[in-house]
Amino acid sequence: MKRLLAIGIWIIAFCGTGAYQDQIDQIDAQIKELKEMKRGYEARAIRAENQADRLQFEDHFVLETRRYYRIADENRAKADKIQEEIDRLEAAKSELLKKNS
């Protein structure tokens, strides 16, 4: 994730240079990759929450239930951070399109 953030910052930093279509293509590829990662984290969160929901009615699985809910929360938090990065990249793309239109 840090690598993706660094690439996003690099793309934003060089938006003022010439070949903006290449930059737009790079931003689009980055957004696509981030969206796929986000979907993966959301899917893991749903699976963990479903498992916790099944286990919550079993007395001897209290700790396991908490663990699955914690995993679901962690995955949702990761998905939220990725969404923030997607929003920043989309804003950078929009700004780049404004400058070059």
C-alpha positions as CSV (number, residue, x, y, z in Angstrom):
1,M,0.0,0.0,0.0
2,K,2.9,2.4,0.7
3,R,4.3,1.7,-2.7
4,L,0.9,2.6,-4.3
5,L,0.9,5.8,-2.2
6,A,4.4,6.7,-3.3
7,I,3.4,6.1,-7.0
8,G,0.3,8.3,-6.5
9,I,2.4,11.1,-5.0
10,W,4.9,10.8,-7.9
11,I,2.2,11.1,-10.5
12,I,0.7,14.1,-8.7
13,A,4.1,15.8,-8.5
14,F,4.8,15.5,-12.2
15,C,1.4,16.6,-13.5
16,G,2.9,19.9,-14.7
17,T,5.2,18.2,-17.2
18,G,4.4,17.6,-20.9
19,A,2.9,14.2,-21.9
20,Y,-0.2,14.4,-19.8
21,Q,-2.1,11.6,-21.6
22,D,0.6,9.2,-20.3
23,Q,0.0,10.6,-16.8
24,I,-3.7,10.2,-17.1
25,D,-3.2,6.6,-18.2
26,Q,-1.0,6.0,-15.3
27,I,-3.5,7.5,-12.9
28,D,-6.3,5.4,-14.4
29,A,-4.2,2.2,-14.0
30,Q,-3.4,3.2,-10.4
31,I,-7.1,3.8,-9.7
32,K,-8.0,0.4,-11.2
33,E,-5.5,-1.4,-9.1
34,L,-6.6,0.4,-5.9
35,K,-10.2,-0.4,-6.6
36,E,-9.4,-4.1,-7.0
37,M,-7.5,-4.0,-3.7
38,K,-10.4,-2.2,-2.0
39,R,-12.8,-4.9,-3.2
40,G,-10.6,-7.6,-1.8
41,Y,-10.5,-5.9,1.7
42,E,-14.3,-5.4,1.6
43,A,-14.8,-9.1,0.7
44,R,-12.6,-10.2,3.5
45,A,-14.5,-7.9,5.9
46,I,-17.8,-9.4,4.8
47,R,-16.5,-13.0,5.2
48,A,-15.1,-12.2,8.7
49,E,-18.3,-10.6,9.8
50,N,-20.4,-13.4,8.5
51,Q,-18.3,-15.9,10.4
52,A,-18.6,-13.8,13.5
53,D,-22.4,-13.6,13.1
54,R,-22.5,-17.4,12.9
55,L,-20.4,-17.9,15.9
56,Q,-21.9,-15.3,18.2
57,F,-24.7,-17.6,19.3
58,E,-22.2,-20.3,20.5
59,D,-21.1,-19.7,24.1
60,H,-17.7,-21.3,23.8
61,F,-16.8,-19.1,20.7
62,V,-17.0,-15.7,22.4
63,L,-13.3,-14.9,21.8
64,E,-13.4,-16.2,18.3
65,T,-16.4,-14.1,17.5
66,R,-14.6,-10.9,18.8
67,R,-11.6,-11.8,16.7
68,Y,-13.6,-12.1,13.5
69,Y,-15.4,-8.8,14.2
70,R,-12.0,-7.2,14.8
71,I,-10.7,-8.6,11.5
72,A,-13.7,-7.2,9.7
73,D,-13.2,-3.8,11.2
74,E,-9.5,-3.8,10.3
75,N,-10.3,-4.8,6.7
76,R,-12.9,-2.0,6.5
77,A,-10.4,0.5,7.8
78,K,-7.9,-0.6,5.1
79,A,-10.6,-0.3,2.4
80,D,-11.4,3.3,3.7
81,K,-7.7,4.3,3.4
82,I,-7.6,3.0,-0.1
83,Q,-10.7,4.9,-1.0
84,E,-9.0,8.1,0.3
85,E,-6.1,7.4,-2.0
86,I,-8.5,6.8,-4.9
87,D,-10.2,10.1,-4.2
88,R,-6.8,11.9,-4.2
89,L,-5.9,10.3,-7.5
90,E,-9.2,11.2,-9.1
91,A,-8.8,14.8,-7.9
92,A,-5.3,14.9,-9.4
93,K,-6.6,13.5,-12.7
94,S,-9.4,16.1,-12.7
95,E,-6.9,18.9,-12.1
96,L,-4.6,17.6,-14.8
97,L,-7.5,17.5,-17.3
98,K,-8.5,21.0,-16.3
99,K,-5.0,22.3,-16.9
100,N,-4.7,20.7,-20.3
101,S,-8.1,21.3,-21.8
